[in-house]
Amino acid sequence: MGSIERPTLQRIPVHAPIEVFIEAIKKDGGCICTNYVSPEDIATANAEVKPFLDADKPWQGKLFPPETRRCNRLLWRSPTCREKFFMHPLYQALGEHFLAETYPTWYDEKCHHYTSHPLLSAALGIDVRPGAVGQRLHRDDKMYHTWHTDATSTGWTQGRDNGFGVFVPGIKTTVENGATRMLPGSHLWGDDRGADPNDPNVCYAEMDVGEAAFMLASTFHGGSTNNSKDQNRMLYAIFMCKGTLRTEFATLIEYPPEVVKPWSKEVQARLGYKISSPNCGMVDMRDPGFLLRDDFDPEAPNVDVDLD
């Protein structure tokens, strides 16, 4: 009796026509790109983020679980992640395809067309250490309170998604050390169902060093438990969102913390110094209200905002 193979994501070489990537992502909600970057790029990125992951902070291992470390402000702290992973021509081109939108606007009787291009939404390094418990299967567009209509019979249509990400592993990722699980086709589901972690169609994004996984933010996925004894599963996660998902005026820049501190908490919240639940608008994985305290700890605690 032959062995039963686990379902897998499509693996596509980096220099394949972009249409091949587009069709795979439209069908499954994600795919794996081979030879995305070089092993030397990965080694450099790992070295750049290492100082921000070491357990030498006063609160590390005391107040918070030690199994997972994060490097926030990733594009600042790792030029390699910024220039090689985020600004990779393929990721940028795919982001434009799935997220850019052009709309007509009328001034008097003349119609103008304006295009909104994607924005960086999230970028962090995640160091998942042995013993770290896996995530619940979820969609990353939850923060935008995105409504999903069922499209299993019609297929993916332009404008359906508001986020698109790339995952670049810092080491070879396997089932044992907690490779990300994805549920192909779940990006087409409506909001009348969730994802069963025991679904036989769940597949693991196992990747070699230099590969990357692309994923629509509407795809159910989750990091797995790291059952290895000595492997720290480093993963660089970078997401873009639609360019329209921001305030008309950049309030956190127009009204910086030193100006807003004496104002009421109600005003501060309306300006954006409070997350939109579950976790939209964070700074260093935290509700941005901490920036308004005179004694705030500049080191981000190792917890998620959306704990419930």
Secondary structure, DSSP 8 states (H G I E B T S, - for coil): ----------EEETTS-HHHHHHHHHHHSEEEEETSS-HHHHHHHHHHHGGGTSS-STTBTTTB-SSEEEE-SHHHH-HHIIIIIIS-HHHHHHHHHHH-EEEEEEETTEEEEEEE--EEEEEEEEEE-TT------B-GGGGGT------TTT---TT--SEEEEEEESS-B-TTTT--EE-TTGGG--TT----TT-TT-EE--B-TT-EEEEETTS-EE------SS--EEEEEEEEE-TTSS-SS-HHHHS-HHHHTTS-HHHHHHHTSS-BTTTBS-BTTB-GGGGG-TT--SS--S--S---
